[in-house]
Amino acid sequence: MFSATLFKIGPFNICFWNLIFLAIIFLIAAILRRVVHKLLKKYAKSANINIQGRRLTWLKLISQSVYLLAIYVGVLSFKFNNKDITFGDFLDFKLIDLKSFQLDFYDILVIVSVFYGARILVNLVRLYLGRKFRNSESHDLATEYVYMQVTRYVIYVFSILLCFQILNIDLTLLLTGSAALLVGVGLGLQDVFKDMFGGIVLLFEGNIRIGDIVEISSIGNNGDKEGIIAKIVKINVRTTEIQTRDGNMLIIPNTKLTQEQIANWSHGSELSRFKIDISVDYGSDMELVQRLLKQAALAHPKVKSTHPVSVILNNFGDSGLEIQLVFWADQSWDISIYKSEIRFEIDRLFREHKIMIPYPKRSVIIDKN
């Protein structure tokens, strides 16, 4: 009963026992892979970066090899009720047998091996680049990332071309025969291609790199332009991953960074001029107000005392004198927190010296007539 053929996989007749053996084999493979992942987490906590990187890479390769070994053992388990069929017969079985195209299990195994070899090569290149850059005095993670991404793209493109060659697919005939289709696809996916070229520009140009703090303009709910302060986390082929100060991860198209005006806080001067707007009542002692505002700014450790702190009278407003406190500080991820701390100090000093911050006043006249 359990040995009766249920269906066929290539030349093999598959019965109930074969399915049981496959389930046991892949269950063991899954357990082994979980053990490897625990080792990965254990070595990830190691303080030795060089040893950690080497071990992580080899452990990843081992974990990826577990299922390949499971597939091989699973195919061998088919001999339980197919004693006259060898593994070579399985590889030579034709899945597709046409005049212009043939595909057997051997071709599939070679293609899988090519991509697996490409993955191994990518990991080995990552080890080499990591060792080379970390031994350099001018170690730059952003530059290392660019080299790694470009290398990954080149390796996988050559792997795809090699697979076409293994399958005896003529790319010239394929591209010529599908020229009209490619034109239509190109028109429909022109935005995607723009983003892909934008990703190449970002990787090679280097104006925006991993770890940079940038200010990206966006449209708010009321239609006004707002600036999003974000950190560049990862640059992919078509999209870029950024992290906002709220801790949210956003995925934006690369053209957002290449075709729009972006303020890169990580480039150029490390200092930037920041402003805090405030109002005081008419009739306030402006010399005292000016002194208190400068005192509040200079009391903050992130404000540069080597650069001038200015107090500017912007306008005579409807409710009071509109003043602007201008100071220099590091282009920090937490500048909004620094501004808040300065505002708290301003409020404390104003309360201490009886400086009033005005609020809109309205007079209501009731005509009894």
GUVOZA-903955 format. One record per residue (C-alpha): x, y, z; residue in one letter. Coordinates in pm, whole numbers, plus 50000, padded with zeros to 5 digits. Each point is the difference from the previous one (the first is absolute). Last residue first. Layout:
residues N
XYZa;...
This chain:
residues 369
472005997052090n;501884979550255k;503094999149776d;502334974550152i;503655006349927i;502294969550006v;503725006650012s;502424973649876r;503464992250136k;502524977049832p;502684987050238y;503035017850131p;503104984950162i;500645020050317m;503435006850146i;499714998750380k;503734993650056h;499594964650143e;497144991849764r;502105010949701f;502974979750122l;497934968450039r;498295004349660d;503355005649830i;501424968750167e;497064979149879f;500475014849651r;503684989850007i;499014964350090e;497494999349713s;502625012449756k;502374972250110y;497244974249954i;499335012749645s;503774998049932i;500034962850083d;501424986549669w;502705026250036s;501345026049761q;502215013050279d;499035034150137a;500005037049909w;497535025150144f;497225023749891v;497225011350237l;497215017349808q;497745026550150i;496435010549923e;498975029350223l;496434996250120g;496354992349921s;499545013849650d;503694996749917g;502745025649981f;502484979649797n;503224980549987n;501975013350294l;503124978549973i;501904984050287v;503364986249896s;502324973250139v;503465003149845p;502184969349952h;502634987950245t;497264992950256s;498754971749781k;496604988250123v;500014962950091k;500735005950370p;496905022350050h;500695029650228a;501055020549698l;496434999949869a;498325009450327a;502565027550071q;499565014449649k;496235001350054l;500425015450346l;502325027649872r;497685009549715q;496975000850228v;501895021650251l;500985024549727e;496434998949870m;498455010150333d;496364991849915s;497695028749894g;498204979549739y;499714964150118d;502414973549880v;499954976349699s;502164969749914i;501514983449692d;502914975750038i;502584998049721k;502804976349901f;503315006449825r;501934969149895s;503234983850106l;501684968849862e;500845019049683s;499804981649669g;498084967549981h;498204981550280s;497075024350013w;499034991949641n;497235023849893a;498184984249706i;498565018549702q;498154975749777e;501084979149701q;502554976350153t;498584993250348l;496334996149905k;501204982349684t;501164971650226n;496434991050090p;499155001750374i;499754972550261i;499345013250350l;501064984550332m;498445016950303n;502195008050302g;498315033550063d;503215017349887r;499424984749659t;501814969749861q;500664997449627i;499954970849757e;500825008649638t;498264985349698t;500754987149652r;503374982150017v;500285002450378n;501515026950223i;499784991550371k;499735019150329v;500115036749899i;499025019850312k;496985022849996a;498885035850068i;496745005849813i;499455036049889g;496525013449940e;498475017149700k;496475012550060d;496944982449859g;498144998350332n;500814962950045n;503685006249935g;501874997849669i;503574987350027s;503535013949994s;502804976650103i;502585010250261e;502954976350008v;502144983050265i;502544977349829d;500514964650134g;500204983349659i;500925024749730r;498625030449819i;502435019849784n;501844967649917g;499715002249623e;500374962649943f;497344985850233l;497535028849966l;500325000549620v;499404962349980i;496925003650221g;498695028349780g;500484977649698f;497724974850172m;497505026950102d;499785012649643k;499604964149879f;497034995550237v;498475032649880d;500364988249639q;498214967550078l;497075003149761g;502095015849727l;502734974050042g;497504971550001v;498565012349672g;503465003549847v;500994965850137l;496964984149835l;500915015449664a;503574987450033a;498954964950106s;501344981149700g;503195020049989t;500664996450375l;499494962349995l;501904995649675l;502985018550144t;499694982750339l;500404965849841d;498894975250267i;502264969550021n;498784991950354l;503555002450131i;500505033149816q;496845014550151f;501274988750341c;503345017249934l;498195032749918l;498094997650329i;503214993450194s;501725029249825f;497185022950116v;500204985250351y;503745006850033i;499785035449860v;497115009750229y;501734986250310r;503265017949914t;498165033149960v;498294995250337q;503214990750180m;502025028749855y;497265024650102v;499734984950351y;503765003150055e;499805036649898t;497215006150254a;501844981050274l;503065022549968d;503334989150150h;502655026849950s;502664981650202e;499554968849788s;499934966050169n;496215002450020r;499785006749628f;502064970149889k;498484975450247r;496455010349910g;500814999549629l;501404964750021y;497184986850219l;497335016049778r;501774985349696v;499774965650163l;496295005250070n;499345010849639v;501974969949873l;497934976350214i;496815015649864r;501284996549645a;500834963550071g;496414995150117y;498815017249687f;502124977449780v;499124968950204s;496285006649957v;500555003849626i;502054967849990v;497334980550192l;497265013349770i;502024990049695d;500514965150146y;496284997150066f;499305003249629d;499155028349765l;499995000049623q;499325028149756f;499885004449623s;498774965449902k;498014995550319l;500504977250302d;499025016450327i;500354980750327l;502524976349847k;501394974650249f;503795000349992d;500365010750365l;497694972250123f;501834974149794d;503255012050156g;498534995250346f;499474963549908t;496804981249913i;499924961950045d;499095001050372k;497005022549963n;498014991350316n;502475011150266f;502105016049726k;497915031550056f;502085006450315s;502905010549774l;497915029649880v;499345010450360g;503704996850087v;500835024349717y;497205023950098i;501094999250366a;503595007849900l;498775030649812l;497845008450303y;502994999950236v;502275018949761s;498395033750081q;500744995250369s;503594990349918i;500465030849780l;498585022150274k;502334983850252l;502945007049769w;499085036649970t;499305004550370l;503294983550090r;502005023349778r;498155031150115g;500314991150369q;503684992449973i;500625034449852n;497625017950239i;501344985250323n;497435011250257a;497814969449952s;496285006250031k;499404988949641a;501724967050091y;497074989750220k;497385012149756k;501594980149720l;500324969350223l;496285002250066k;499485002349624h;502024968249952v;497804981650250v;496935012549813r;501484986549676r;500564965950158l;496374998850114i;498775009549651a;502204973249841a;498664973850244i;496455009749902l;501064999149634f;501204964050030i;497004988550209i;497485014949752a;501884985149705l;500044965450162f;496245001750067i;499335011049642l;502074970949868n;498074976450228w;496715011049839f;501184991449650c;501855019149729i;501024982949677n;503275015049881f;500855007549635p;499165037050034g;497885004350310i;497104975649967k;496684996150186f;498334979050272l;501734967049935t;498984972850247a;502534992550276s;497685011550281f;497354974549893m;
